[in-house]
């Protein structure tokens, strides 16, 4: 990077830029036009990439909602928290042994003491808001206000009817700040409207952080142009596409609010997804989908723009993970947090530092399933309940040709790395769990 651009970058960081962090829900890695989709149009998300950087090797920290969101708010592997290695079930259900144990003790959720993102930004003078899906605990002690968010609006759990705002059992889960509320409208629109209203009432000179986790395009698959009683059309690609396009259009309205209020030129905007698509979306040609550790379950699109700091139209091959966004946001804001596992991606995105190789780990638990994976460079060891496979992702990105038999030494090395990592991330709050 030229010296002038570098100095501008440093100046922008010192000025405490505004930050808008957008998280889609169950969006397929092939469901954005800027990542190759031919049947879904996402001009506003594409515009973020065109005016900034598109990451070509970005991963969610988990193949489901809750653990990825845990990684984002803590900046660390979700396993360090304990009991949140799969999505919290509808109605506050623990879906595997440790999670069920925590639920029985009234502790199923993200402890506020583990959160760093909003807390650190608020300490830096930021106004903070969470508008959208929470899914980090049903008990009020786990709600956004306890995690450093000044204001919040959205749904508590993993999904809700887009018109009735109820979960499977009929429970109404729409909330605003510390109370349950009722609103009329399609959930994607309500979330966007709340975000826009919050942006427009910000005082000039006070930086803000908007965490915008849409529920779209998570099931139920409901036509945005319908109304109460609109059916869930599972597997309907056309309706799924409309849901993604509605999210993109409303994100465009949020970006327009940044322009209208004069905030856009000093705002870092980031968009990604919490995991790969389920059967409703497309991760093609990658293998697997949500709730798996194949590439299709954990690969996600990620784009960001930062005017005057990131050049336009950058393609970045740095391997990134969700918790890197935490480190990136905090670094851009000049905020501090201890014990982060993620890295600041801005030096690579701005060309100050070349992309580097790194080792990344995943573990997923649900019912009796135990999935583990480690990627070191281009080698990836992935296993389920003790059955392992080894792949070279540079030569075989679709994970079709297993190398376990031909490269046992590599497999043993990765297995040892994974075992050391599991020991390192053991969660203190599970110390009393009766194994």
N, C-alpha and C positions, 0 to 999 in steps of 0.2 A: 504494500500500500504506500502511496506517496505520502510525504511528510505532512502536507497540508490536510489531506483526508484523515490521517492518523490523529492530528491535533484536533480536528473537528470531532472525531469520534470521542476523544477524551473529554472535550467540552460538553458534548451531548450527555455523556455519562454523569458529569458533574452537575448538570442542570436538572437531575431527577426527572427523566422522561416519564410520561404517562405510559401505562402498559395495559393492553387488552389481550387476554389469553383465552382463546376460544377452543373448546373441546367438543368434538362431535362424539356421538355414541353409537358404537357398532358400525362405523363407516368402513366399507371395504377399501382395501388398498388400491383397487382399480375403479373406484366410484367417483373420482374427480377427473374432470377433463384434462387438467394439467398433469395427471398421472396415467393418462391413456384411455379414460372412459370415452366410448363413442356414442353412448345413448343417454348420458346424463350431462347436462350443461351447468357448469359452475363458474360463471364469469367473474364473480367477485372474489372467490377463493383463488381462482387463476390469476386475478389481478394482484393479489398479495404476492404470489410467486413472481409475477412479471416485474413487480416493482421492488423485489427483494431477492430472497434465496429460496430454492426448493431443495430439500434434503432427499437424496436418493437411497439412503440406507438408514432409515429411522425406524425405531422399534418402540412399542409400548412396553412398559415394565412388567406387564402381565397380560394374559389373554382374556381378562374380564374386567368389569367396571371398577369395583371397590378397590382392589389392590393397585391398579394403575392410578387412581385418584389419591390413594394413600402415598404412593411414590411422589406424586406431584406436590402435595401439600407438605411433605416432610423432606423432600430432596434426597431421600434415601431408599434403599431396597425395602419394599413393604414387609418382607419377612422380619425385619428388625422390630416391627411393631407387634406382630404376633396375632394370629386369629383372623387375619384379613387377607388370606391368600386366594379367596374366590369371592364372588359377589355375595353380599348379605342378602338373604332370601326375603321375599315379600312378607311384610309383617314382622320383620326383625328376627329372622330364622338363621341360625348357624348351620351351615351346610356341610361341615365336617367336624370331627371330634373336638378339636381345640376351639373352633368357633362356637359350637354348641355349649361347651363348658363356659366360655365367656358370657354367652347369652343367659345361661342359668344364673350367673353371678351379676347380671345387669351391666356387663362391661363390653358388650358387643358393639364396637364402633371405634373410631379413631380418637385416642386420648388427646385432648387439647395440648398437653405438654409436649407431644410429639410433633405438632405442627410448627413450621417455621415460616412459610411463605408469606401469608398475610400479616402475621405478627411482626416479622422483620421489616416489612414495608411500612406498616403503621408506625413503628418506632422511628422510621426514616422520614415521617411526616406525610405519608400517603393517606388519602381517603381510600377505603377498600369496600368492594361489593362482590357478592356471589349471586349471580342471576341464572338459575337453571337447576339442573339435577345435582343433588347432594350425594346421596348413597354412601355416606360414611357414618351412619348411625341414626336410629330412630329416636333414642332418648334425647331429651332437650339438652342434656349436658354435652352431647356430641354435635349439636347444631352449629351452623356457621358462626354465630355470634361468639361462641366459645373459642373459635379458631382465628380470631382477629379480623373478622368481617364486620364493618360498621353497619351495612345493610345487606339484606338477602331476600330472595324471592325464588320460588321454584317448587320442586317436589322432593320429598324426603328419600324415597326408595329408588329402586332400579328402573322402574317403568311406571307409566300411568296411561289410562285412556286419554287420548289427546284432546277430547272434548269434555268429558265428565271429570277428568283429573282424579280418577279413582284407580286403586290397584285391583288385583284379581278378586280379592275378597269383598270388594265394594267400599273399602276404606278410602275416605277423601284425604289426599296427602299433599294438597297444595298449601304452602305456607308463605308467610311474609314476616321477616324478622323473627319474632318469638311467638307468633300465633298462627293458627290455621285460618285460612281464608277461602272464599269462594269467588271465582271470576268466570265470566262467560268468554269463550273463544278457544281457538286452536292453540295448543300449548306452545308450539314454536313461536307463534305470534305474541303470546303473552310474555314469554321470556324476552324476546327482542324488544317489545314495548317497554318493559321494565328497565332494560339496559339503557335504552335511548333516553328515557325520562331521567335516569340517574346521571348520565353523562351531561345532559342539558342543564342540570342544576348545580354542576360543579363550579366552584369559585375559581376564577382565573388566578394563577400563581400557586395553587395547591395541587400537587401532582396526585394522580389517581391510578388505582389498580382495579381493573374490572376482570373478574374471572367469570367467563361466560360458557358454562357447560350445557349445551343444548341436549335435549333428550333424543332428538332426531339423529339418525333414522332408526333408532331402537324400536322393536316391536312394542305395541301393536302397529301393524301396517295399515294406517287409516288415511284416506284421501283428505288432504288439507282443505279441499273445497266442499267437504261434507258438513256434518253437524252431529249433535248428540244422537247416538245410535248407529253411527257409521261403523260398518263391520270391520273386523280385523282380517285383511286379505293376505294371509301368510303366503309368501313366495310370489306375490304379484309384483313383477319387476317394474311395471309401468307406474304403480302407485308408490313403490319404494323410490323410484326416480323423482316423482313429484315431491316426496318428502324431503329428499336431499336438495332439490332445486328450491323448495320453499325456504329451507334453512339458509341456502346461499343467498337468496334474495333478501331475506331479513338481515343477514349479516351485512349485506350491502347497505341496508338502511342504517345499521349501526355505524359503519364506516362513513356514511354521509353525515351522521351526527357529529363525528369527529371533525369533518371538514367544516360543517356549519358553525361549530363552536370555536374554530381556530386551533384545535388541539392536534390535528392530524400530523403536522410537520414535526411534532415532538412526541410522537407516540410509537412505541414498539408494539407491533401487532403480530401475534403468533396464532396459527391454526394447526390443530392436529386431531387425532382420534384416540380413544382410550384402548382400542384393540382392533383386530380385524373384524370383518363382517361375519354374521351368522348366516344361515341358509338363505336369508332374504337378500343379501347383498352379494358382491363379487370381489373375490381376492385373486381371480385368475390373472396369470397362470400359476400363481403360487399354490403350494400344497397346504391343505388344512383350512380351518376357519376358527372363529371364536371358540374359546375353551380348549384349544390345542396349542402346543408349543411348536408346531410346524410354522413355517414362515407366514402362511396365510392367517394364522391366529394372532401373531404378534407384530407383524409389519404394519406400519401406518404412514400415511402421508403427513408431511410436516412442511409448512411454509411460513416464512416470516418476512416482515418488512420493517425497516428502521430508517426513515429518510435522512440522508446525509451521513449515514454510518455504514449501511449495507448498500453496495452498488446494486443497480437493477439487473435482473436476469441472471443471477448467480446460480450455478448448479454445484451443490456441495456433496461430496462422497464421504464425508466424515460419518462414521457410525455413531448415531445418537440414540438416546433413550429418553423416556418421559422425564425422569428426574434431572436430566441436563437442562430442561427448560426452567426448572427451579433455580439452578445455579446461574443460568443465563439472565433471568429476570433480576435476581438479587444483585448480580454484578453490574447490570445496566443501571440499576437504581442506586448503586453505591451502598447497598445494605449488606449486612453481615449475618451469617448463621454458621454455627459450628457443626462439624461432623457431617458434611454433605458427601454423598456418594457420587453425585453428578458432576459434570464439568461445564464450564462456560463455553458455549458454542460460538459466541460472537467473534473471538479472535480468528477462528477458522472461516467463518462466514464473511469476514471483512478482509481476508487475505493476509492478516498479520502472522498467521501460523498455518503450516500445512496440515492436511488431514493426517491423523495418526492412528495406528492400530491399537486396539484395546480389547480387553476380555469382559464379557458381559454374561450375567447369570439370570436364570428364571426358575421358579418353582411354583407349582400350582397344586392345590389340594381341593377336592370336592368329593363328598361321600367316601368311597374307598379308593378313588383314583389319586395317584401320586405321580405327577409329571415333573421332570427336571430337564434343564437344558443349559449348556454353556457354549458360548461362541468365543473362540480365541483366534484372532485373525480371520481367516476364511474357513477354519474348521469348526464344525458344530456337532456336538454330541447331544443327542436328545433321547429321552427314555420315558417309559410309562410302566410303573410298578415293576421295575427291575429289568424290563426288556429294553435294550439299547440299540441305537443306530447312529452311525457316524457319516457325516457328509462334508465334502469340500464345496462350499457355496460359490466359490469363484468358477469352478468347472461345472457345478451341478446346482444351480440356484433353485431348481424345482424339487430338490430332495428326492430323487428317483433312484440313484445308484449308491447303495450303502457300501461303506468302506470298512466296516467293523472287522471283518475277517482278514482283509489285506493290510490293515494298518493298526495292529493291536497295541503298539507302543504309543501311538498318538491317542488312542482311546484311553489307555491307562493314565496318560498324563492329564487328559481332560477330566477323567473321573476323579483323579486326586485333587485337581483344582476345585471341582465342584464340592467335594467333601470338605475341603478347607473353608470354602465360602460358607457352606451350611453351618459349620461350627462358628464362624465369625458373626453370622447374622442371627444367631439364636436369640430369641426375644426374652428379656428379663421378666415380662409380665406372665409368661407361660411357665415360670419356674415351678409353680405349684401344681401344674397340670399332671394328673395321674396317668402317666404313660402306660 
